[in-house]
Amino acid sequence: MEKTMKIEGMMCGHCEARVKKTLEALEGVSAAEVSHESGTAIVTLSADVSNETLKQAVEAQDYTVVSID
């Protein structure tokens, strides 16, 4: 299963790496493809992870989650 997150506040590759590391550290997340240019993170899940869990993890790193599809 995949979820696409729209994230504001990522400005560079360092921001991408921080969000990627944060998401991939969550149990149930097998991979995350993050792009600061498009402001998205495509999260591949190996188990069910709630949108709220994903949002809280990213927002704890001082980025704003606009939507999760």
ABEGO torsion letter per residue (X at the ends): XBBBBBBBGBABAAAAAAAAAAAAABBGBABBBBBAAAGBBBBBBABBBBAAAAAAAAAAAGBBBABBX
